[in-house]
């Protein structure tokens, strides 16, 4: 028995793109990957949020770049990858987290623009990013791609029809990419977290909506909601590491067991 063999979980020196990395789950992932020693490319839509994240990473001495980007545009995704390669020489991992959506709307009231928004920033944006990193990862003979679905896609959450449909489309793209790109040493997996919307800065900690979200998770097996840094980001970190090298095309429900109560 080789007791000296170590499981390769370190991400030190690896270059990872995190889209939608300025708040919520994306920001939690950025912070955990920063502590893991990654070179980071962080994208977002609002310059002021990017500046805040950049300042935090600079203070911590983390090699990074930030870039304002619209993931729903193919040219924007290509620019993100090009800027990452220019800064760090390669792309080892992609975390396609960015997703826009409109407030809760019954299906009867969903407009074409409501649906277009989630499709453009969800499955289309994810596809554009994956296509952009493919040549870099294929040349390297290795790559890790982590996409984001949602527990709402599995449960058919009322009021979230377009969002849920978009997230299920992302899961389907994930499986197809895993089949087509596995021969290049690229793994593609999907994380489906529970909602952490009430942890966003825009929602006051003790507001009625925040309390409603917290109450919603009381009947989950773990009895609580998820924390972006403590619960969700570590799973993403694992999927970016060599420890996950024999896993691809999979969906990881990081929802405190909530899928079992659907």
Rosetta blueprint (number, residue, H / E / L):
1 X L
2 X L
3 X L
4 X L
5 X L
6 X L
7 X L
8 X L
9 X L
10 X L
11 X L
12 X L
13 X L
14 X L
15 X E
16 X E
17 X E
18 X E
19 X L
20 X L
21 X L
22 X L
23 X L
24 X H
25 X H
26 X H
27 X H
28 X H
29 X H
30 X H
31 X H
32 X H
33 X H
34 X H
35 X H
36 X L
37 X L
38 X L
39 X E
40 X E
41 X E
42 X E
43 X E
44 X E
45 X L
46 X L
47 X H
48 X H
49 X H
50 X H
51 X H
52 X H
53 X H
54 X H
55 X H
56 X H
57 X H
58 X H
59 X H
60 X L
61 X L
62 X L
63 X L
64 X E
65 X E
66 X E
67 X E
68 X E
69 X L
70 X L
71 X L
72 X L
73 X L
74 X H
75 X H
76 X H
77 X H
78 X H
79 X H
80 X H
81 X H
82 X H
83 X H
84 X H
85 X H
86 X H
87 X H
88 X H
89 X L
90 X L
91 X L
92 X L
93 X E
94 X E
95 X E
96 X E
97 X L
98 X L
99 X L
100 X L
101 X L
102 X L
103 X L
104 X L
105 X E
106 X L
107 X H
108 X H
109 X H
110 X L
111 X L
112 X H
113 X H
114 X H
115 X H
116 X H
117 X H
118 X H
119 X H
120 X H
121 X H
122 X H
123 X H
124 X H
125 X H
126 X H
127 X H
128 X H
129 X H
130 X H
131 X H
132 X H
133 X H
134 X H
135 X H
136 X H
137 X H
138 X H
139 X H
140 X H
141 X L
142 X L
143 X E
144 X E
145 X E
146 X E
147 X E
148 X E
149 X L
150 X L
151 X H
152 X H
153 X H
154 X H
155 X H
156 X L
157 X L
158 X L
159 X L
160 X E
161 X H
162 X H
163 X H
164 X H
165 X H
166 X H
167 X H
168 X H
169 X H
170 X H
171 X H
172 X H
173 X H
174 X H
175 X H
176 X H
177 X H
178 X H
179 X H
180 X H
181 X H
182 X H
183 X H
184 X H
185 X L
186 X E
187 X E
188 X E
189 X E
190 X E
191 X E
192 X E
193 X E
194 X L
195 X L
196 X L
197 X H
198 X H
199 X H
200 X L
201 X L
202 X L
203 X L
204 X L
205 X L
206 X L
207 X L
208 X H
209 X H
210 X H
211 X H
212 X H
213 X H
214 X H
215 X H
216 X H
217 X L
218 X L
219 X L
220 X L
221 X L
222 X L
223 X L
224 X L
225 X L
226 X L
227 X L
228 X H
229 X H
230 X H
231 X H
232 X H
233 X H
234 X H
235 X H
236 X H
237 X H
238 X H
239 X H
240 X H
241 X L
242 X H
243 X H
244 X H
245 X L
246 X L
247 X L
248 X L
249 X L
250 X L
251 X E
252 X E
253 X E
254 X E
255 X L
256 X L
257 X L
258 X H
259 X H
260 X H
261 X H
262 X L
